[in-house]
Amino acid sequence: MNQDSKTVEHKEKQYGIRPEAQEFPMMCVLSFVYVCNARCPNCPYTNSEIRADYKDRPFMNEDTFKIIADQCGEYGAWIRMSGGGEPMLHPKAVELMEYAKKVGAKIGLITNGSRFNDENSRRLLEAEIDMIEFSVDAADPETYSKVRTGLNWDNLVENVKRMVELRNRLKSSTKIIASGVNQVGVDIEAVAKYWEPIVDNFQRRKYLTWGINDPNKSADPTPYLPPEEMIPCPFIFERLNIDSRGKVMVCGFDIAAVTDMGNIHERSIKEIWHGEGFEYYRRMHLDKKAYEIELCKNCPDWKYRSWKHNYWKIVKNAEAKRSEVLGFQDSEGCVSETDKD
């Protein structure tokens, strides 16, 4: 990681940067699809024309995904199935996630929960994908119809409960969580109260704008990183984002893929991670000069990034609950479905 004969020092004590990110990003966040079966009012894709720009590649190609999976697998890195739409709409979603697990990658699926049935739920759990996050945003059908327009509340509840019950019977290592955006019109505590007994963990998400959504719709604008302190954004030190064409963006704020750090069909993820582009962003953030960068200067969501309340903490907490639930079942003498066969 060189720039002008000077190396950026990852100061773990000061910034919480993890040793796992030194060689390769801890997470590759994929815009796996650019299609969706919902019209959520808090979604930047609902409120923009970004999806129209990807009419040539609404689904990530199989070869693109496998390049990413193979490289992530080498380092045991996470692939986060997220981005421009509902990942389970991809015609090969389950097959590709199974492939990624076989080559050693970790998988974190973010889903609206609408496309699950017994077969695909079982396959994902038997593949032991690492975590499934259901974006729920509500605790009742009336609220759900407003914040998750186009989806069905009863279908969501049925699919989540099936996934948890099947996970417990199979004793799969998959963690299952739910999340809710803390937005105006939603009682986030009621949402948490409803879902916490069902899943391994409930995550209260900040309302993000991506420079597109109305910031006044946030029900909790309290920052994690006080803007005046110019604390480096953690994202550029632990993860990167890849669109359906294989293009790498510097961070999740750039959902329109304005930045171009390289393409995984031309350079390896590791080469891009150690390239001049990321080095420039890291150096500017560490030197407290990020406001000289157009993208960062105009990022309204930087203040909602956190070195402490992050994905890795959620994974840890969810695993603790999963282990507790399965351990309790064992102590009660429950027999798993695999034991019955």
Backbone torsions as a table, in degrees:
resi	resn	phi	psi	omega
1	MET	NA	80.8	-175.6
2	ASN	-110.8	145.6	170.1
3	GLN	-150.4	118.9	179.2
4	ASP	51.3	46.9	178.7
5	SER	60.7	10.7	176.9
6	LYS	-118.7	139.5	-178.4
7	THR	-106.0	134.0	175.4
8	VAL	-69.7	122.4	178.3
9	GLU	-88.8	123.5	176.7
10	HIS	-82.3	99.0	-174.6
11	LYS	-88.4	91.1	-174.7
12	GLU	-60.0	-38.9	-177.9
13	LYS	-64.2	-39.4	-176.1
14	GLN	-84.4	-42.1	-172.8
15	TYR	-112.1	-3.1	179.2
16	GLY	71.6	20.2	-179.3
17	ILE	-74.1	132.0	-171.5
18	ARG	-90.6	145.2	179.6
19	PRO	-58.5	-27.2	-178.1
20	GLU	-62.6	-20.4	-177.2
21	ALA	-93.4	-0.4	-176.7
22	GLN	-63.4	-43.5	-175.6
23	GLU	-93.8	-36.8	-170.3
24	PHE	-150.2	146.7	-180.0
25	PRO	-59.0	143.8	177.8
26	MET	-68.6	-25.2	-176.4
27	MET	-147.2	137.3	169.5
28	CYS	-112.1	116.0	-178.5
29	VAL	-92.6	120.4	-173.2
30	LEU	-104.4	134.1	163.5
31	SER	-86.4	82.4	-170.7
32	PHE	-71.5	-34.3	177.5
33	VAL	-140.6	157.5	173.5
34	TYR	-124.1	35.9	174.8
35	VAL	-130.5	152.9	-179.6
36	CYS	-150.4	154.0	177.8
37	ASN	-103.9	12.9	178.1
38	ALA	-128.8	162.6	177.9
39	ARG	-129.2	60.8	-175.2
40	CYS	-67.1	128.3	-176.9
41	PRO	-67.6	-17.4	178.9
42	ASN	-94.6	8.5	-177.5
43	CYS	-95.0	128.2	-179.6
44	PRO	-66.5	-21.6	178.3
45	TYR	-77.0	-31.2	173.9
46	THR	-64.8	-34.8	-172.0
47	ASN	-100.2	19.7	-179.1
48	SER	-148.8	-179.6	179.2
49	GLU	-106.5	18.5	-175.1
50	ILE	-59.7	-42.8	-178.9
51	ARG	-60.3	-34.5	179.2
52	ALA	-63.5	-28.3	179.3
53	ASP	-73.1	-11.7	-178.3
54	TYR	-113.6	27.5	178.2
55	LYS	-62.7	-24.7	178.0
56	ASP	-78.2	-18.3	-177.9
57	ARG	-147.4	64.3	-179.4
58	PRO	-67.7	-24.4	177.1
59	PHE	-122.3	138.5	175.5
60	MET	-64.4	134.0	178.5
61	ASN	-66.5	153.0	179.8
62	GLU	-60.6	-41.5	-178.1
63	ASP	-67.4	-35.4	177.1
64	THR	-62.9	-47.5	-179.1
65	PHE	-62.2	-41.9	-176.1
66	LYS	-69.3	-31.8	173.6
67	ILE	-60.7	-46.2	179.7
68	ILE	-64.1	-46.3	-178.0
69	ALA	-61.7	-44.2	-179.3
70	ASP	-61.0	-42.9	-178.1
71	GLN	-73.5	-39.1	175.9
72	CYS	-65.6	-37.9	-179.8
73	GLY	-61.2	-35.7	179.2
74	GLU	-60.3	-31.6	-177.5
75	TYR	-108.7	3.3	-177.6
76	GLY	63.2	30.2	-177.1
77	ALA	-82.4	162.2	179.5
78	TRP	-84.1	141.2	165.1
79	ILE	-110.5	118.5	-179.4
80	ARG	-101.1	114.0	-176.9
81	MET	-83.9	99.7	-171.5
82	SER	-147.4	-147.0	168.9
83	GLY	94.3	-137.2	-163.0
84	GLY	-78.4	5.6	-179.6
85	GLY	-176.8	-156.3	-179.5
86	GLU	-91.1	111.8	-175.7
87	PRO	-56.5	-32.9	-176.8
88	MET	-72.9	-3.1	173.5
89	LEU	-80.4	-14.7	177.8
90	HIS	-65.2	129.0	-176.1
91	PRO	-61.2	-20.6	179.5
92	LYS	-119.1	26.3	-175.4
93	ALA	-55.6	-52.6	-176.4
94	VAL	-65.5	-46.5	-179.5
95	GLU	-57.9	-41.7	-177.6
96	LEU	-73.6	-35.9	176.1
97	MET	-67.4	-36.6	175.1
98	GLU	-61.9	-41.6	178.6
99	TYR	-61.5	-46.6	-177.9
100	ALA	-59.5	-40.2	178.6
101	LYS	-66.4	-37.6	-179.1
102	LYS	-64.9	-31.1	-179.0
103	VAL	-93.5	5.8	170.5
104	GLY	102.5	1.5	178.2
105	ALA	-79.6	157.8	171.5
106	LYS	-96.8	146.9	-177.5
107	ILE	-123.7	127.2	171.8
108	GLY	-119.5	110.5	-177.0
109	LEU	-97.6	126.5	172.7
110	ILE	-107.3	123.7	-171.2
111	THR	-142.9	153.6	173.6
112	ASN	-84.0	-4.2	171.9
113	GLY	80.6	8.1	-172.1
114	SER	-85.8	-16.6	-167.5
115	ARG	-110.7	19.9	-176.5
116	PHE	-95.8	146.1	171.0
117	ASN	-137.7	-176.1	-176.7
118	ASP	-63.5	-40.9	-175.9
119	GLU	-66.5	-52.9	-176.5
120	ASN	-71.7	-28.8	175.4
121	SER	-64.0	-46.0	179.9
122	ARG	-62.2	-43.1	-178.7
123	ARG	-62.4	-42.6	-179.9
124	LEU	-66.6	-38.6	-179.9
125	LEU	-71.9	-36.4	177.5
126	GLU	-70.8	-30.2	173.9
127	ALA	-74.1	-13.3	-179.5
128	GLU	56.7	49.1	170.6
129	ILE	-59.2	149.3	-162.9
130	ASP	-75.2	-39.5	179.0
131	MET	-154.0	138.8	173.6
132	ILE	-115.3	124.0	178.0
133	GLU	-111.2	117.4	175.9
134	PHE	-91.0	119.5	175.8
135	SER	-82.4	105.8	-171.3
136	VAL	-104.9	-49.9	172.0
137	ASP	66.2	1.5	-176.4
138	ALA	-154.2	165.0	178.0
139	ALA	-123.6	4.9	-178.5
140	ASP	-155.5	157.5	-175.5
141	PRO	-63.9	-32.6	-178.3
142	GLU	-65.7	-49.1	178.3
143	THR	-64.4	-40.8	-178.1
144	TYR	-59.7	-40.3	-178.9
145	SER	-64.0	-23.4	-179.7
146	LYS	-88.0	-43.3	-174.6
147	VAL	-91.5	-17.4	178.2
148	ARG	-127.1	57.2	-175.0
149	THR	-57.8	130.4	178.9
150	GLY	100.4	-11.1	-178.6
151	LEU	-108.3	166.8	-175.1
152	ASN	-114.4	124.4	-176.6
153	TRP	-61.0	-48.7	-177.3
154	ASP	-61.6	-36.6	177.4
155	ASN	-64.0	-42.7	178.0
156	LEU	-59.6	-52.0	-176.9
157	VAL	-60.0	-43.9	179.0
158	GLU	-61.2	-43.8	-176.4
159	ASN	-70.0	-38.3	178.4
160	VAL	-66.7	-47.2	-178.2
161	LYS	-64.1	-38.9	176.6
162	ARG	-61.2	-44.1	-178.3
163	MET	-61.2	-43.9	-179.4
164	VAL	-67.0	-46.4	-178.7
165	GLU	-63.8	-41.3	179.0
166	LEU	-68.1	-39.7	176.5
167	ARG	-57.9	-43.8	-178.3
168	ASN	-67.2	-38.8	179.0
169	ARG	-67.1	-40.4	-179.4
170	LEU	-79.8	-13.2	-174.4
171	LYS	55.5	41.8	178.9
172	SER	-72.3	153.7	178.8
173	SER	-83.0	-1.4	-178.6
174	THR	-65.0	130.9	175.0
175	LYS	-92.7	142.8	-176.9
176	ILE	-126.9	119.1	-179.5
177	ILE	-127.1	167.6	173.7
178	ALA	-127.5	154.1	179.2
179	SER	-137.1	152.5	177.2
180	GLY	-138.3	136.8	177.4
181	VAL	-83.0	128.8	-178.4
182	ASN	-80.4	85.8	-173.0
183	GLN	-123.5	158.9	178.1
184	VAL	-58.9	133.0	-179.5
185	GLY	97.1	-4.2	179.4
186	VAL	-123.3	128.0	174.3
187	ASP	-85.4	94.8	-172.0
188	ILE	-64.3	-29.7	178.4
189	GLU	-70.2	-35.9	176.3
190	ALA	-66.9	-37.5	178.1
191	VAL	-63.9	-45.3	178.9
192	ALA	-62.1	-42.9	-178.3
193	LYS	-62.5	-36.8	-179.6
194	TYR	-70.3	-45.1	-169.9
195	TRP	-89.9	-26.1	-175.7
196	GLU	-57.4	-38.5	178.9
197	PRO	-71.3	-16.0	-174.4
198	ILE	-92.1	-42.6	-172.5
199	VAL	-107.9	179.2	-178.3
200	ASP	-76.9	-29.3	-178.6
201	ASN	-160.9	148.4	173.6
202	PHE	-117.7	130.2	-178.7
203	GLN	-108.9	123.3	172.6
204	ARG	-85.3	112.4	-177.7
205	ARG	-94.2	142.6	171.9
206	LYS	-68.3	149.4	173.0
207	TYR	-78.8	115.5	-179.2
208	LEU	-103.6	153.4	-178.1
209	THR	-107.9	-27.5	-172.8
210	TRP	53.4	24.0	-178.5
211	GLY	72.8	10.2	-175.8
212	ILE	-120.1	-48.8	-176.6
213	ASN	-75.5	162.7	-179.8
214	ASP	-75.9	114.9	-178.2
215	PRO	-64.4	-20.1	-179.9
216	ASN	-70.8	-8.7	179.5
217	LYS	-88.3	0.1	175.8
218	SER	-75.4	134.0	177.5
219	ALA	-93.8	-4.2	178.5
220	ASP	-152.2	86.1	-178.2
221	PRO	-84.0	8.1	-180.0
222	THR	-60.6	123.4	-176.3
223	PRO	-76.8	150.6	169.5
224	TYR	-83.0	-40.5	179.5
225	LEU	-112.3	105.1	179.6
226	PRO	-55.3	119.5	-174.8
227	PRO	-54.0	-36.0	-176.5
228	GLU	-67.7	-19.4	-179.5
229	GLU	-86.9	-12.6	178.9
230	MET	49.4	44.5	176.2
231	ILE	-66.7	132.0	-178.7
232	PRO	-53.3	140.5	176.1
233	CYS	-70.7	129.1	-176.7
234	PRO	-68.3	-23.3	-172.0
235	PHE	-60.3	-39.9	-176.0
236	ILE	-73.9	-6.1	178.7
237	PHE	-105.6	-1.1	-176.4
238	GLU	-141.4	-16.6	-174.4
239	ARG	-150.3	166.1	171.1
240	LEU	-143.3	166.7	-176.9
241	ASN	-118.8	140.8	-177.7
242	ILE	-130.5	129.8	179.7
243	ASP	-87.4	-179.6	-173.8
244	SER	-67.3	-16.4	178.6
245	ARG	-90.6	-7.3	-177.5
246	GLY	96.6	3.9	179.6
247	LYS	-78.2	136.1	-179.2
248	VAL	-98.7	127.1	174.0
249	MET	-101.5	158.4	-175.1
250	VAL	-70.0	-30.7	-178.1
251	CYS	-163.0	174.8	-177.1
252	GLY	-70.0	-18.5	177.4
253	PHE	-66.7	-30.4	-176.4
254	ASP	-85.7	63.4	-176.6
255	ILE	-73.2	-15.4	177.1
256	ALA	-89.7	3.0	177.3
257	ALA	56.8	49.9	175.7
258	VAL	-74.9	-42.6	178.2
259	THR	-79.0	150.3	-179.3
260	ASP	-134.7	101.2	-178.9
261	MET	-92.4	-5.4	-178.7
262	GLY	135.1	170.1	179.3
263	ASN	-121.3	135.5	-174.3
264	ILE	-70.6	-9.9	173.5
265	HIS	-82.1	-11.9	-177.7
266	GLU	-115.2	-30.9	179.4
267	ARG	-137.8	152.2	178.6
268	SER	-71.6	158.4	177.4
269	ILE	-60.4	-39.2	179.4
270	LYS	-62.4	-43.0	178.7
271	GLU	-62.6	-41.5	178.5
272	ILE	-65.8	-42.6	-179.9
273	TRP	-60.2	-32.7	-180.0
274	HIS	-99.7	8.9	-175.6
275	GLY	-80.3	175.8	-176.1
276	GLU	-62.2	-35.0	-177.7
277	GLY	-60.8	-53.2	-179.8
278	PHE	-67.4	-36.9	178.5
279	GLU	-59.9	-40.7	179.8
280	TYR	-61.8	-47.3	-179.5
281	TYR	-63.7	-42.9	-179.5
282	ARG	-64.9	-44.3	-179.4
283	ARG	-61.5	-44.6	-179.5
284	MET	-64.0	-38.2	178.5
285	HIS	-69.5	-43.5	179.7
286	LEU	-65.9	-31.2	178.9
287	ASP	-87.1	6.5	-179.6
288	LYS	58.1	39.7	178.0
289	LYS	-120.3	19.3	-175.5
290	ALA	-63.2	-23.8	179.5
291	TYR	-72.2	-4.5	172.9
292	GLU	-86.5	-8.3	177.4
293	ILE	-93.1	127.6	-175.5
294	GLU	-57.6	-46.9	-177.8
295	LEU	-61.0	-47.7	-176.5
296	CYS	-71.8	-38.5	179.3
297	LYS	-58.8	-36.4	-176.3
298	ASN	-97.1	9.7	-178.1
299	CYS	-84.9	111.6	179.1
300	PRO	-80.1	-7.7	-174.7
301	ASP	-105.8	-4.1	177.9
302	TRP	-53.6	-41.4	-176.5
303	LYS	-65.6	-14.6	179.3
304	TYR	-98.2	5.6	172.9
305	ARG	-80.7	154.8	-177.3
306	SER	-145.6	141.2	175.4
307	TRP	-83.6	-16.2	-174.7
308	LYS	-111.5	-47.2	-178.4
309	HIS	-92.6	83.7	-169.5
310	ASN	-135.6	-177.7	-176.9
311	TYR	-59.5	-38.2	-175.9
312	TRP	-68.0	-34.5	176.7
313	LYS	-68.6	-40.3	178.8
314	ILE	-62.9	-43.5	178.5
315	VAL	-58.8	-45.2	-178.8
316	LYS	-62.9	-46.0	-179.3
317	ASN	-66.5	-39.3	179.6
318	ALA	-66.0	-39.2	178.8
319	GLU	-64.6	-37.4	178.8
320	ALA	-62.2	-43.2	179.9
321	LYS	-68.7	-42.9	179.1
322	ARG	-57.9	-46.9	-179.3
323	SER	-63.9	-37.7	179.3
324	GLU	-65.3	-44.3	-179.7
325	VAL	-63.2	-48.3	-178.5
326	LEU	-68.6	-34.5	177.1
327	GLY	-65.5	-38.8	178.2
328	PHE	-65.5	-41.2	178.5
329	GLN	-60.9	-42.2	179.3
330	ASP	-61.7	-41.2	-177.5
331	SER	-69.4	-24.1	178.3
332	GLU	-87.6	0.0	176.6
333	GLY	81.7	21.5	179.3
334	CYS	-70.6	148.3	178.4
335	VAL	-110.4	128.1	179.6
336	SER	-73.7	159.1	179.8
337	GLU	-62.7	-33.1	179.7
338	THR	-68.4	-29.9	178.5
339	ASP	-71.1	-26.2	-178.2
340	LYS	-76.4	-27.7	-174.0
341	ASP	-72.6	NA	NA
